[in-house]
Amino acid sequence: MDDLVLRSLETINRIFEAGIAITALSLFLRALTFNLRDRISRAFAVILACVMVSFLGEAVAGVLSQPASLEIWLRLQWVGTLFLPAAYLHFSDALLETTGRPSRGRRRWAVRFSYFISAAFVFLLPTTLFLGPLVSAGRPVPHLTLTPLSWGFSVYYVVTMGMALSVIYRAWKRTVLSASRRRMTYLLAGSVAVAVGSYPFLLLVAELAAAVPILFFLSASIANIFVFWAMVAMAYATAFFGVPWPDRVVKSRLFRWLLRGPVTVFIVLALIPWADDIGRLLRIQDGVVLPILVGLSILAVSHLLTLAAPALEKWLIFSGSEEDVQFLQELPERFLTDADMRQFLEAVLAAVCDRFQSKSAFVVALHEGQMQSVVEVGSRNLRDKDKSKDLLAVVNKQNEARSFTWGNYQLLPLHASQGEALVGLLGVQRNRKGELPEDLQRAFVSLGARAAQALEDRQQQRDVLRSLQSLTPRVEAIQRLRAASRYDQAEVLSDVAALPKYQDLVKWVRDALTHYWGGPKLTQSPLRGLQVVQTALDDHEGNPALALRAILKTAIERNRPQGEPRLNGEWMLYNLLEMKFMQGRKVREVAMRLAMSEADLYRKQRVAIESVARSVLEMEKDTLAVKNGKEDV
């Protein structure tokens, strides 16, 4: 009975060791993928890397039998343990800085010194000075022996972890908002659990573990369970730092990430020990059942989690706002894109051609007083004739909604569902003369109504999208302010969060430069909302377009090299910007002037625009710094 309990506890312990290593790897990749720019996320990623290496070495060593390989993995396990105190101190410093207490130098130097101490211990790891030789026949599991230097590291581990946890506690006390305080509590409790559970205590209590192996494996299993949930709690708390997304989005993304990765892996790992029993039951040779079991279990678990995830999200994350969230989630399915509209209209035209036994039909839309072709099937005669103006004049003369003949085409004006507003025109090439039969006329009108509905819906959705796009900069600014003030309420008074994203800024600058001397991309540019442009309004009679043009010119001039203008590599980007945008020359002319191909010109132009965008961003930061009375934003 004792042997059965011991084997069960040992199996559970190995499952959790492997599960913790894989979970740490999953969360590490998530931190590097979504929020690498935030200092807290980077520091937490270092902690995850240390935990991953530590538990990976322990898990692999648990299934090895050769002493040489076993010793390598046991020593590799200590690489993560040795760097964990320094990573904790690094993380705590970043955390306290985020709550409004930046380091005045002492904490930062302490972090650097702790990394140096950890690196020194790692340098001694291959020798027997820090860890003694391997006890391959040791009970309850093989382990390395203790040395005096090992006790020194234990003291360093306790002192450094105590310093880090005290700093995290200071950050917890500085948090005011209830939601942020709750997350900081998770972070503090999780930090304590991971710090305690990640230390390999077998090195210190080897004799006691050999005497009572059941107690050792039971304690190790309980500790690993706490480490797993503590690591998830820390990941949950740190997921909110530095991201502009609403809380529901952060929770949903982390929840789905955990389901797809760690949860799936844990379930599969729990099934792997049963592979041998299943093989004996089915009388299948060893090595065949395991890959089949792993593949089927991954497929089944992924399918079940996909089905259960929406219900779990509604219950755990979206409670109280299910209807709004469901509407937002279904919005992409309800929106009609241009491609969707064309596919639908192609189906309508195919039905029209079938009824008329025709090879040519078209749908045109009315846009800004002109007819624009949307979909054509069959012959392209209409496009070749370019009779859109004549066609619009003919349609305007028709006072009724019924179809009429225009040349060898039967045309049907398409009107909005409410009112008589013309939205487009449906046309089909006729193969016979005379009046249309009544049934064919009814079918033509019915299909035209469907085409009109598609054109009207798409136009309404375009208006909605334009409204949403106009709100996007303000909404993003609000979200960044929320993110900045989650743990430091003073940041809500700062304009730092209002800085635009670099990718958006590059696009805005490119569009504004395209219409540098006038046009909607300049006069309606989101760049007008920048503080540097608002400040320049007084110098340009309150005209936003003039102010923006002046800012763009200043940004271009910042890229001007010193000295006299020349047509060499140093001056290439500036010359390109000046000739292409400020002088308005054509692409071919600029390419010939700069002695490069047009393809090369476009590549250089992209680099030049990014340089201008960086200059605009620097000008915006300087303006905000002056406004806020700071030296740096």
C-alpha positions, 0 to 999 in steps of 0.5 A: 500500500505504501509503495502504491501511495509513493508511486502515485505521489511521485507521478503527481509530482512529476506531472506538476513539475513538467506542467509548471515548466510548460506553463512558465514557457507559455506565459513567458512567450505571451509576455514576449509577444504582447507586452515586451515594451513594459518594464514589469512584463520584461522583469516578470518574463525573467522570473518565468524563464528562471522558473521554467529552467528550474522545473524543466531540469527537475522534471527531466532529471526525474526520468533519467537513470544514467548518472552523467546525464542526471548530474547535467540536468540537476546542475542545469536546474540550478541555473534558474534557481540561482538567477531567481533572486536577482529576477525578483529584485528586478521585478520588485523595482519595476513594480514600485516604479510603476506605482510612482516611486522610481529608483533614486539609484540604490535599488537599481544598483542592488539589482545589478549587484544581485545579477552579478552575484547570481552570475558568479554562482552560475560560473561555479556551477560546473565545479564541486565548489558550490554543489557537491558530487551526485548521489545517484542512489540517493533516496527518495530521488538522486540529488547533489550534495551540500557544500559550505558555499551552498549554505552561503547561497541559501542565505543570499536567497533568503536575504534577496527574496526578503528585500524583493518581497518588502519592495513588492509590499511597499508597492501594494501599500501605494495602490489605492483603487480596489481592483488594483489593490486586489490584483496587487494582493494576488501578485504579493501572495503569488510572489511569496509562494513562487519564491518559497516553492522554487527553492530545491529544499531536498539539498537541505533536508536530504536525510529527512526525505530519505527517512520519510519519502511519502512525506517528502513527495506529499510536501513536494506535490502540495508545493508544486500545486501552490507554485502553479496557481501562484504563477498563474495569479502573478501572470494575471496581475502583471497582464494589466500593466502597460496595456491600453486594453479594457480589463475584459479584453486582458482577462479574455486573452489570458484566459484563452491563452491558458486554456489553449496551452497549460490546461491542455498540457496538464490534461495530456500529461495526466493521461500519459501515465496510463499509456502502458496500462492501456497498451497491456489492456489492448495487447498492443506493443510498447511505444505504439499507444503513447503517440496515439493517446497524446494525439487523440487527447490533444484533439479531444481536449482542444475541441471540448475547450473550444466548445466550453470557452464561450460559456466559461468566459460569460460566467467568469469574465463577462458577467453583467455585460453579456449582451454588449460583449456578445454584440461586439463579438458578433459584429465582424460576422454582421458587417458587410465588407466590399468583398462580401457585397461583391460576392452577393451582387455577383450571385444576384447578377447570375440570377438575373442573367439566368432569367434573361438568358443574357451573358452580360449584366452589371450593378453600378452605385451612385457615389458623390453624384457619379455612377461607379461600377461595382460588379460586372459579369460577362461583357465589359462593353459598358466600362469600355464605352464610359457612359456613366455620365450619360447613364446618370442623366438618363436615370434622372429623367425617369420619374418611376421606379420601374425598369426601362430600356437603354440601348440594348440594356434593360435598366432598373433604378435602385432606390433606398428602402426609405424614401426615393434616394437613388443608390445605384442601378441594375442593368442586363443585356437584352436578347429580344425587343419589346416589352418584358413579360410580367413575370420577368418584370417582377423577377427583375424588380425583386432581384433589384430590391435585393441589390439595392438593399446590399448597396444601402446596407454597405453605405450605412456601414461605411458611415458607421465605420467612418464614425468609429474611425473618427472616435478611435484616437479619443478612445485609444487615448482614454484606454491609455490613460486608464492603463497608466492610472491603474497603479499610479493615479497621478498618471491620469493627469499626464499627457503621456498616455495620449501619445499616438502609437508609432504605427498609426503615426507613420500612417498619418504622416504618410497620408498628410505628406501625400496631400501636403499642399492641400487635400482631405488627408491633410485637412482631416488628418488625425495629426491635427489633434497632436499637442504640437499642432495645437500649439502651432495654431496661434502662429497660423491664424488658427488654421489647422492645415497650415499649422500641420503643414508647418509641423511637417516641414519642421520635421522634414528639416530635422532630417536635413544633414549639415552643410551644403545640399548635395546629391549624395547618400547622406542627403538622399532621404532629405532630397527625396522628401523635399522633391517628392512632397514639398516640391510636388515632383512626380515619382519618375522625375524624382527617381531620375534626379536621384539616379535610382529606380522607381522601386528603390525610390519607394523603399527609400520613401518608406524609410524617409517617412518613418524618419519624419514620423519619429521627428514628429513624435519627438516634437510631440514629446517635447511639447508635452514635456513643456506643458507638464513642466517635466524634463522628460515624457 
